[in-house]
Amino acid sequence: MATTIDLGSIIGPPGPPGKVETTIHNQTAPSATWTITHGLGRYPAVTIVDSAGSVVIGDVEYIDDNTVTIAFGSAFSGKAYLN
């Protein structure tokens, strides 16, 4: 036995479109700890790329909605992409 449900009565109206922002932090001086003030007002996803273009994994700590600290095992320079 199959049951049919009218989804029109369950689904509400669509919400406003989302806001997609990406901040790029350029870490020019090699450091084992990067502190980034991004101003996004939320906890963004963080991707780190070293100066050779390789993705690097670090320990990410969200200080608040606008600041993140990333710790690494050794100092290096590169970029952080926050979105």
LINZI-V442302 format. One record per residue. PHI is phi in whole degrees, 0 to 359 (* if undefined). NEAR is the number of other ideal C-beta (glycine too) atoms within 12 Angstrom. Layout:
BEGIN
<<PHI | NEAR> <PHI | NEAR>>
END
This chain:
BEGIN
<<* | 3> <257 | 4> <244 | 5> <253 | 8> <240 | 9> <279 | 8> <292 | 8> <300 | 9> <271 | 8> <258 | 7> <273 | 10> <274 | 8> <290 | 6> <294 | 7> <277 | 8> <291 | 6> <296 | 6> <287 | 9> <250 | 12> <255 | 12> <229 | 16> <236 | 17> <249 | 25> <248 | 20> <258 | 30> <259 | 16> <267 | 27> <279 | 12> <269 | 13> <304 | 15> <207 | 23> <271 | 19> <227 | 21> <251 | 34> <249 | 21> <238 | 31> <261 | 18> <253 | 30> <69 | 16> <277 | 26> <73 | 15> <198 | 21> <265 | 18> <279 | 28> <290 | 19> <235 | 32> <237 | 24> <251 | 32> <230 | 22> <282 | 23> <295 | 17> <270 | 11> <93 | 10> <270 | 13> <288 | 15> <239 | 29> <260 | 15> <227 | 28> <270 | 17> <267 | 25> <234 | 17> <274 | 21> <283 | 15> <202 | 17> <295 | 15> <233 | 18> <222 | 25> <226 | 33> <242 | 23> <235 | 33> <251 | 19> <234 | 23> <287 | 12> <209 | 13> <281 | 18> <200 | 25> <249 | 22> <166 | 28> <229 | 27> <243 | 34> <253 | 25> <243 | 31> <210 | 19>>
END
